[in-house]
């Protein structure tokens, strides 16, 4: 579902993939992840409850990795000095906020929260890419939109992808989830679209912000990248297309410039 290779003017096809949950993918197609696309490691970004409802499929020759986020409760993770620190669970964003000014501020807050809840997971994935190994990597959440979309934007930004291209890749999810909208509706609302009218679900969908949360707009991811620039885009990173992402990678994740160079080499990045 919503499966595609991350690619851009600087990142070649077939090095790293993104998707939604793989639960509904038929077994013959799952086997092609290895045999056709050489995907050998899958990172599941979902919460524990999501995995219980829709378990990750077993694919011969492919390792599925799941690391708890702070959305699953208290998580302790080493800081840059190796000291175990408690990661706090961020406060949720009110649904109605997504109806204000295209929801730009609400999406900033949502994606900022994802950086907080999943930052340690993202770091593990970047370490995997840096250290290499056989095959390509795929990461996914449930719809392949927000948690997956944030990580995809970070990867593309570290690969010196122009911001406009990052935004274009982000909104491809509009197309990617369309064939699975019935499955996603049932996953999030607990019933089929056909049964929703009789249950009064349509009234809830009319609440301010609900439909806006389902949309995929360029302004959502670009506003988030702007926020990262404001927070981490200092003079040391101004030569990059997304200086805030590079600053975050060094200052918050504890990586060095040499780590970034290794990631670029592993992914075959070609700078403009």
Secondary structure as the mmCIF struct_conf table of DSSP 4:
data_model
#
loop_
_struct_conf.conf_type_id
_struct_conf.id
_struct_conf.beg_label_comp_id
_struct_conf.beg_label_asym_id
_struct_conf.beg_label_seq_id
_struct_conf.end_label_comp_id
_struct_conf.end_label_asym_id
_struct_conf.end_label_seq_id
STRN STRN1 UNK A 4 UNK A 5
BEND BEND1 UNK A 9 UNK A 11
TURN_TY1_P TURN_TY1_P1 UNK A 13 UNK A 14
BEND BEND2 UNK A 15 UNK A 15
STRN STRN2 UNK A 16 UNK A 19
BEND BEND3 UNK A 20 UNK A 20
BEND BEND4 UNK A 22 UNK A 22
TURN_TY1_P TURN_TY1_P2 UNK A 23 UNK A 24
BEND BEND5 UNK A 25 UNK A 25
HELX_RH_AL_P HELX_RH_AL_P1 UNK A 27 UNK A 35
TURN_TY1_P TURN_TY1_P3 UNK A 36 UNK A 37
STRN STRN3 UNK A 39 UNK A 44
BEND BEND6 UNK A 46 UNK A 46
HELX_RH_AL_P HELX_RH_AL_P2 UNK A 48 UNK A 53
BEND BEND7 UNK A 54 UNK A 54
HELX_LH_PP_P HELX_LH_PP_P1 UNK A 55 UNK A 58
TURN_TY1_P TURN_TY1_P4 UNK A 60 UNK A 61
STRN STRN4 UNK A 63 UNK A 66
HELX_RH_3T_P HELX_RH_3T_P1 UNK A 70 UNK A 72
BEND BEND8 UNK A 73 UNK A 73
STRN STRN5 UNK A 75 UNK A 78
TURN_TY1_P TURN_TY1_P5 UNK A 80 UNK A 81
BEND BEND9 UNK A 82 UNK A 82
STRN STRN6 UNK A 84 UNK A 87
HELX_LH_PP_P HELX_LH_PP_P2 UNK A 88 UNK A 94
HELX_RH_3T_P HELX_RH_3T_P2 UNK A 95 UNK A 99
BEND BEND10 UNK A 100 UNK A 100
HELX_RH_3T_P HELX_RH_3T_P3 UNK A 101 UNK A 103
HELX_RH_AL_P HELX_RH_AL_P3 UNK A 104 UNK A 131
BEND BEND11 UNK A 134 UNK A 135
STRN STRN7 UNK A 136 UNK A 140
BEND BEND12 UNK A 142 UNK A 146
HELX_RH_AL_P HELX_RH_AL_P4 UNK A 147 UNK A 158
TURN_TY1_P TURN_TY1_P6 UNK A 159 UNK A 160
HELX_RH_AL_P HELX_RH_AL_P5 UNK A 163 UNK A 171
TURN_TY1_P TURN_TY1_P7 UNK A 172 UNK A 172
HELX_RH_AL_P HELX_RH_AL_P6 UNK A 173 UNK A 178
TURN_TY1_P TURN_TY1_P8 UNK A 179 UNK A 180
HELX_RH_AL_P HELX_RH_AL_P7 UNK A 181 UNK A 189
BEND BEND13 UNK A 190 UNK A 191
HELX_RH_AL_P HELX_RH_AL_P8 UNK A 193 UNK A 196
HELX_RH_3T_P HELX_RH_3T_P4 UNK A 197 UNK A 199
TURN_TY1_P TURN_TY1_P9 UNK A 200 UNK A 200
HELX_RH_AL_P HELX_RH_AL_P9 UNK A 201 UNK A 205
TURN_TY1_P TURN_TY1_P10 UNK A 206 UNK A 206
BEND BEND14 UNK A 207 UNK A 207
TURN_TY1_P TURN_TY1_P11 UNK A 208 UNK A 209
HELX_RH_AL_P HELX_RH_AL_P10 UNK A 210 UNK A 213
TURN_TY1_P TURN_TY1_P12 UNK A 214 UNK A 214
HELX_RH_AL_P HELX_RH_AL_P11 UNK A 218 UNK A 232
HELX_RH_3T_P HELX_RH_3T_P5 UNK A 235 UNK A 237
TURN_TY1_P TURN_TY1_P13 UNK A 238 UNK A 239
BEND BEND15 UNK A 240 UNK A 240
TURN_TY1_P TURN_TY1_P14 UNK A 241 UNK A 242
HELX_RH_AL_P HELX_RH_AL_P12 UNK A 243 UNK A 251
TURN_TY1_P TURN_TY1_P15 UNK A 252 UNK A 253
HELX_RH_AL_P HELX_RH_AL_P13 UNK A 257 UNK A 267
TURN_TY1_P TURN_TY1_P16 UNK A 268 UNK A 268
#
